[in-house]
Structures are given as structure tokens and as C-alpha cells.
């Protein structure tokens, strides 16, 4: 009769099976990810959707008014007039308050900075007669300064910052727990080395 696997082979097969199970558990599930369309446009007011030629409107990027960015990275006004890490949705809130027709392009990426928040906004500063739509905003620089002034006061900004802080703390706690688990697993149970028993008088 053919002999079965030895005890050593059985233990080796069990360890390999456990290793495969752990690897399958630790592996992230494969998810089909469809990147967002960079040509997505959101018009305000909504009734103007499809009627605004966004290509003819001046654009403002979050980097243009970000105090934490350099001029080389796209900042266009002084740091005193900027705010920290604005996003395009907050810029849109300011334009709504100023009653300025605008088109948000939330997935556009500024080419000179791959760490920047995505998106840009195109704003109709002048009406069809060439007059400023809002008397406070007579050029693109005026608009950027107004955004830098108003964005820190927005309610949606306070909520976003709180959510980002909470998410960061959650990720930090998960990472620390993961590292601790890996360390414990690597250490494993300590086995006492068998030593010779010393007889009396030795």
C-alpha cells in the first residue's frame, strides 16, 4: 500500500494553507475604478446649463488663492489675502453669494502641482455689455481677493475641516492598530529553550 504524507509534510501543508488564508484576508478586494470625466461641468444658476460658453470665462484654480502654495505652484495674490487649502465647492459658494454666474469643473487638475486639490471655476465677471455684474468685482484679481476673504467664514468649510480631521484620526488609529498587530504576529509565542538540568553540586 502507498504510504501517506509524513507528519512533517502534513504540518508543512497546514502552514502553507494558513499562509494562503492570511494572504487572502490581508489582500484588498479588486474594485473596478472608473476615473471621473475631467470635462464634467456644473453651471450656476442651473437654468443656465448649456447656455454658458465656459471657455470664454476667466478661470480661478484653488492654488491661485491658497496661502500654502508658492507662486511657482500657482498662487496669484499675496499670502495675507489668501486662505488655507480652499476647494472649488467653497469658491462656488462665494460666487453664488456675489450672484456671479459660474461653471465649476470639479475634476480638472492644475498641471504644475500634482498635490493640489482638484477642480477649477470659470466665472462671468462682466455682463454682455462689458459692465461688471457685481460692483465689488471688477477683475479676476478682485474675485480672488474676495474668495480669500470669504471662504474662511463659510459654514461648509468648517464642516469639511471637521470631517477631514475626524477621518485623519480614524485612519491614524486604524494604522496604529494594524502595525501593533503585525508586530505581535512577527514576534510570535516565545518558546523556552530546553537546557540541561544541573545536578547537585554542579
C-alpha positions in Angstrom: 0.0 0.0 0.0 1.3 3.5 -0.8 2.4 5.5 2.3 0.6 8.7 3.1 2.3 12.0 3.7 4.6 12.1 6.8 3.8 14.2 9.8 6.4 16.7 8.7 4.7 17.0 5.3 1.3 17.4 6.9 2.5 20.2 9.1 4.1 21.9 6.2 0.9 21.7 4.2 -1.1 23.1 7.1 1.3 26.1 7.5 1.1 26.8 3.7 -2.7 26.7 3.8 -2.8 29.1 6.8 -0.3 31.4 5.0 -2.6 31.4 1.9 -5.6 32.2 4.0 -3.9 35.1 5.7 -2.7 36.5 2.4 -6.2 36.3 1.0 -7.5 38.0 4.1 -5.0 40.9 4.0 -5.3 41.4 0.3 -7.5 44.3 -0.7 -10.5 43.3 -2.9 -10.2 44.2 -6.5 -12.5 47.0 -7.5 -13.1 48.3 -11.0 -12.4 52.0 -10.7 -13.7 54.4 -13.4 -11.9 57.7 -13.3 -14.1 60.8 -13.3 -14.7 62.6 -16.5 -12.4 65.8 -16.5 -14.8 67.5 -18.8 -17.7 67.5 -16.2 -19.2 70.9 -15.8 -21.6 72.2 -13.2 -23.3 75.5 -14.1 -24.9 78.0 -11.7 -27.6 79.1 -12.0 -28.8 75.6 -13.1 -31.2 77.1 -15.6 -28.1 78.4 -17.5 -26.7 74.9 -18.0 -25.6 74.5 -21.7 -26.1 78.3 -22.4 -22.7 79.5 -21.0 -19.6 79.3 -23.0 -17.2 78.4 -20.2 -14.1 78.6 -22.5 -14.5 82.4 -22.7 -14.7 82.9 -19.0 -11.7 83.6 -16.7 -10.7 80.6 -14.6 -9.6 80.5 -11.0 -7.9 77.5 -9.5 -7.8 76.7 -5.8 -4.0 77.1 -5.9 -4.5 80.7 -7.0 -5.8 81.6 -3.6 -4.0 79.0 -1.4 -1.7 80.6 1.2 0.2 77.3 1.4 1.3 77.3 -2.2 4.1 79.2 -3.9 3.9 81.5 -6.9 5.6 78.7 -8.9 2.7 76.4 -7.9 0.1 78.9 -9.0 -0.6 81.4 -6.2 -1.6 84.7 -7.7 -2.3 87.0 -4.7 -0.4 87.8 -1.6 -0.5 85.4 1.3 -2.3 87.9 3.5 -5.2 87.9 1.1 -5.3 84.1 0.7 -6.7 81.2 2.7 -5.5 77.7 3.6 -6.4 74.9 1.2 -9.6 76.1 -0.4 -11.6 73.8 -2.6 -13.6 74.6 -5.7 -17.0 74.0 -4.0 -16.2 76.7 -1.5 -15.2 79.0 -4.3 -18.6 78.3 -5.9 -20.3 79.3 -2.7 -18.6 82.7 -2.8 -19.7 83.2 -6.4 -23.3 82.3 -5.5 -23.2 84.9 -2.7 -21.9 87.5 -5.2 -24.6 86.5 -7.7 -22.0 85.7 -10.3 -22.8 83.1 -13.0 -20.1 80.5 -13.0 -19.2 77.0 -14.2 -17.4 74.6 -11.9 -15.1 72.0 -13.5 -14.5 69.8 -10.4 -12.2 67.2 -11.9 -9.7 69.5 -13.8 -6.2 69.2 -12.5 -3.7 72.0 -12.4 -0.7 70.8 -14.4 2.1 72.3 -12.3 1.1 70.7 -9.0 0.1 67.1 -8.6 -0.7 67.5 -4.9 -3.2 70.3 -5.4 -6.9 70.0 -4.7 -8.7 69.2 -8.0 -11.1 71.5 -9.8 -11.3 75.0 -11.1 -14.1 77.5 -11.6 -14.9 79.8 -14.5 -16.7 83.0 -13.6 -18.7 85.5 -15.6 -17.4 88.8 -14.2 -18.8 91.1 -16.9 -22.3 91.1 -18.5 -22.9 91.2 -22.2 -22.4 95.0 -22.3 -19.0 94.7 -20.7 -20.1 96.0 -17.3 -19.2 94.3 -14.0 -22.0 92.0 -12.9 -21.1 92.9 -9.3 -19.7 96.3 -8.5 -17.3 94.8 -5.9 -15.7 92.6 -8.6 -14.2 94.5 -11.5 -11.5 92.0 -12.4 -10.2 88.5 -11.7 -7.8 89.8 -9.0 -10.8 91.3 -7.2 -12.6 88.0 -7.3 -9.6 86.1 -5.9 -9.2 88.5 -3.1 -12.9 88.3 -2.2 -12.7 84.5 -2.2 -9.6 84.6 0.1 -11.6 86.9 2.5 -14.9 85.0 2.5 -14.0 81.3 2.3 -12.7 81.0 5.9 -16.2 82.2 7.1 -18.2 79.6 5.2 -20.2 77.0 7.2 -19.5 74.3 4.6 -15.7 74.9 5.2 -16.0 74.4 8.9 -17.9 71.1 8.4 -15.3 70.0 5.8 -12.3 70.7 8.1 -14.0 68.8 10.9 -14.7 65.8 8.7 -11.2 65.8 7.4 -9.8 65.9 11.0 -12.1 63.1 12.1 -11.2 61.0 9.1 -7.5 61.6 9.8 -7.8 60.5 13.4 -9.7 57.4 12.3 -7.1 56.4 9.8 -4.3 57.1 12.3 -6.0 54.8 14.9 -6.5 52.0 12.3 -2.9 52.3 11.1 -1.5 52.1 14.7 -3.7 49.0 15.4 -2.5 47.4 12.2 1.1 48.0 13.0 0.7 46.7 16.5 -1.0 43.5 15.2 1.9 43.0 12.7 4.5 43.4 15.4 2.7 40.9 17.7 2.3 38.4 14.8 6.0 38.7 13.9 7.1 38.2 17.5 5.0 35.1 17.9 4.9 33.0 21.1 8.3 32.7 22.7 9.5 29.2 23.4 11.8 28.4 26.3 15.0 26.7 25.3 15.4 23.3 26.9 18.6 23.3 28.9 20.4 20.7 30.8 19.4 20.2 34.3 22.2 20.8 36.7 22.7 18.2 39.2 23.6 18.9 42.8 27.0 20.2 43.3 27.3 21.5 39.7 
